[in-house]
Amino acid sequence: MSERIQHMVIFCLKHPRGSAEAQQFLQDGRSILSSIPTVQDFRVYDQISPKNDFDYGFAMTFSGQADYDAYNEHPLHTDFVDNRWKVEVERFLEIDFSDYSK
């Protein structure tokens, strides 16, 4: 039985926070990435904590490593990374968790 994976990325955009360009990036990210078949429970977050200086977050769940790998290799994901993420994201932190039930 494969373990579920929670994939999260927090990031800052090159666009001003709350700008029309930032909102478009977030909307496009949700629309494009959530349409990949192995993605479950896609969420977009607005950072509100003063404890870190990232502005936004994406989070999603995968049923296991095979689904996560399929997402990473999916043409919609690779196109989004190459043509949007690398162009519009200033910096980011990626975190992947599996359920801790040991």
C-alpha positions in Angstrom: 0.0 0.0 0.0 1.5 3.4 -1.0 1.6 6.3 1.4 -0.2 9.5 0.7 2.1 12.5 -0.1 1.2 16.1 0.8 3.1 18.4 -1.5 3.4 22.1 -0.6 5.3 25.0 -2.0 5.4 28.5 -0.5 6.6 31.3 -2.6 7.0 35.0 -3.5 6.2 36.3 -7.0 8.1 39.0 -8.9 4.7 40.7 -9.2 3.6 43.0 -6.4 1.6 41.2 -3.7 -2.1 41.4 -4.5 -1.6 42.8 -8.0 -3.7 41.7 -11.0 -0.6 39.8 -12.3 -0.2 37.9 -9.0 -3.9 37.1 -9.0 -3.7 35.8 -12.5 -0.7 33.6 -11.6 -2.5 32.1 -8.7 -5.7 31.5 -10.7 -3.7 29.9 -13.6 -1.8 27.8 -11.2 -5.0 26.5 -9.7 -6.7 25.9 -13.0 -3.7 24.2 -14.7 -2.2 22.2 -11.9 -5.5 21.0 -10.4 -6.5 19.6 -13.9 -3.6 17.0 -13.8 -5.4 13.7 -13.1 -3.2 12.6 -10.1 -3.6 15.8 -8.2 -6.1 15.7 -5.2 -7.3 18.5 -3.0 -5.4 21.4 -4.7 -5.4 24.5 -2.5 -4.1 28.1 -3.0 -3.1 30.0 0.2 -2.4 33.6 1.1 0.3 33.8 3.8 -0.8 35.7 6.9 1.8 34.8 9.5 4.5 37.4 10.4 6.8 34.4 11.2 8.0 34.0 7.6 8.3 36.2 4.6 6.7 34.1 1.8 3.5 35.5 0.3 1.6 32.5 -1.2 1.3 28.8 -1.1 0.1 25.9 -3.2 -0.7 22.5 -1.6 -2.0 19.3 -3.0 -2.2 15.6 -2.1 -1.2 12.5 -4.0 -2.2 8.9 -3.4 1.4 7.7 -3.5 4.9 8.1 -5.1 3.7 6.9 -8.5 1.0 9.6 -8.6 3.5 12.3 -7.5 6.0 11.2 -10.1 3.3 11.3 -12.8 2.4 14.9 -11.7 6.1 16.0 -11.9 6.4 14.5 -15.4 3.0 15.6 -16.7 3.2 18.1 -19.7 0.9 20.6 -18.0 3.2 20.7 -14.9 6.5 20.9 -16.9 5.0 23.6 -19.1 3.8 25.6 -16.1 7.2 25.3 -14.4 9.1 26.3 -17.5 6.9 29.1 -18.8 5.3 30.6 -15.7 7.1 29.4 -12.5 10.7 30.1 -13.6 9.6 33.4 -15.1 7.3 34.8 -12.4 8.4 33.2 -9.1 11.1 35.1 -7.2 11.9 32.5 -4.6 10.2 29.4 -3.0 10.4 26.6 -0.5 9.1 23.1 -1.4 8.0 20.6 1.2 6.8 17.1 0.7 5.3 15.0 3.6 4.1 11.5 3.9 1.8 10.6 6.8 3.6 9.9 10.0 1.9 6.9 11.5 4.8 4.8 12.8 
